[in-house]
Amino acid sequence: MEIEMGRPPVPTHLKRDKRLVVMLTDRENEILAEAAKAAGAASLSDWVRELLLEAAANGRQLSVR
């Protein structure tokens, strides 16, 4: 009897292996983390990804300031 360990593999079409590096100050990171938490996001990365993909899909231009 073979015991499987760990998580099952992520399907190829859902695998995330690309990175986007954004340089932030400590305060900018805090602001984004607080916003992600307030939105109920699982993580800052998930929140930022969803926000950016939504903006791209809608053709919106985001203004930081």
C-alpha positions in Angstrom: 0.0 0.0 0.0 1.5 3.3 -1.2 0.8 6.4 0.9 0.7 9.7 -1.0 2.3 12.7 0.7 2.1 16.4 0.0 -0.2 18.4 -2.1 -1.4 17.1 -5.5 0.3 18.7 -8.5 -1.2 22.0 -9.8 -2.8 21.5 -13.2 -0.5 22.9 -16.0 -3.0 25.6 -17.0 -3.1 27.0 -13.4 0.6 26.9 -12.7 2.1 30.2 -11.9 5.8 30.4 -12.6 6.3 34.0 -13.8 7.2 36.8 -11.4 6.7 40.5 -11.5 9.0 42.4 -9.2 7.7 45.7 -7.9 9.9 47.8 -5.7 8.1 49.4 -2.8 8.9 51.3 0.3 8.1 49.8 3.7 5.1 52.2 3.9 3.8 51.3 0.5 4.0 47.7 1.3 2.1 48.3 4.6 -0.6 50.2 2.8 -1.1 47.5 0.2 -1.1 44.7 2.9 -3.7 46.6 4.9 -5.9 47.0 1.8 -5.6 43.3 0.9 -6.5 42.3 4.4 -9.5 44.7 4.4 -10.7 43.2 1.1 -10.5 39.7 2.7 -7.8 38.5 0.3 -6.0 35.3 1.1 -2.7 37.1 0.5 -1.2 40.4 -0.7 0.0 38.6 -3.9 -3.5 37.3 -4.6 -5.1 40.7 -4.0 -2.6 42.5 -6.3 -2.9 39.9 -9.0 -6.7 40.1 -9.1 -6.7 43.9 -9.0 -4.2 44.2 -11.9 -5.9 41.5 -14.0 -9.3 43.2 -13.5 -7.8 46.6 -14.4 -6.1 45.1 -17.5 -9.4 43.4 -18.6 -11.3 46.6 -18.2 -8.7 48.7 -20.0 -8.5 51.0 -16.9 -5.4 53.1 -16.1 -4.6 53.0 -12.4 -3.5 56.1 -10.6 -1.4 55.5 -7.5 -1.6 59.1 -6.2 
